[in-house]
Amino acid sequence: MSFFPSLGPDAAVRNAMTLNPEASRLLIAFHTAVLRGPSPLSEGERELIAAFVSGLNACNYCHGVHAATARAFGVDETLLTELVNDPDCAAADARMQPLFRFLRKLTLTPSKMVRGDAEAVFAAGWDERALHDAITTAALFNFMNRYVEGHGLVLDDSDLAARGEGLARDGYAPLEAWLPKP
């Protein structure tokens, strides 16, 4: 149930975005660049990071939507569940484990990051652009988790899955259709 009476009880992110359309257009463009633009990380891996960070933050809305999006890109649901509990899980590719350890620490204890955290990711074969894109995705979803929770946005499980499938199919740009014209 949204905390904002003007949004109604069944408000979603797209409804909250109508409160500041100018900023929301930029936020949608940022989502598109970060999650669908060129990257050493696949779209599915970036959606997995979004779901992982959201799971760590216990944001059911973002976790549910982006877990469904990651699944639509072929990410195994078991992997996501296990990663949130343990980034060293057996289901995770050995190359991904240091990346998810880095992202867990960045999300839960950001002031404790050290050079060695990045070096472990590089030693696993990731380059600077990949780590940068992973950090940017994690930062975006730490932001979005607070955006969703601050507005009091909640969706039913069936809506979460449908939104995730839509994001995988159509990307983020269609969210602009919900915004008032400039």
MOVENFEN-V207368 format. One record per pair of residues at least 6 apart in sequence whose C-alpha atoms are under 6 Angstrom apart, sorted by the first residue. I is the first residue (numbers start at 1). J is the second residue. If there is no record, write none. Layout:
i=(I	I)
j=(J	J)
This chain:
i=(1	2	2	2	2	2	3	3	12	17	18	21	32	36	40	44	44	47	47	48	50	51	51	51	52	54	54	55	59	64	65	65	65	65	66	68	68	69	69	69	79	87	87	87	88	95	98	99	102)
j=(9	9	11	151	152	153	151	152	153	24	179	179	172	43	130	70	73	66	70	70	141	63	66	67	84	62	63	63	145	160	160	161	163	164	164	161	164	164	165	168	91	97	100	101	97	124	121	121	117)
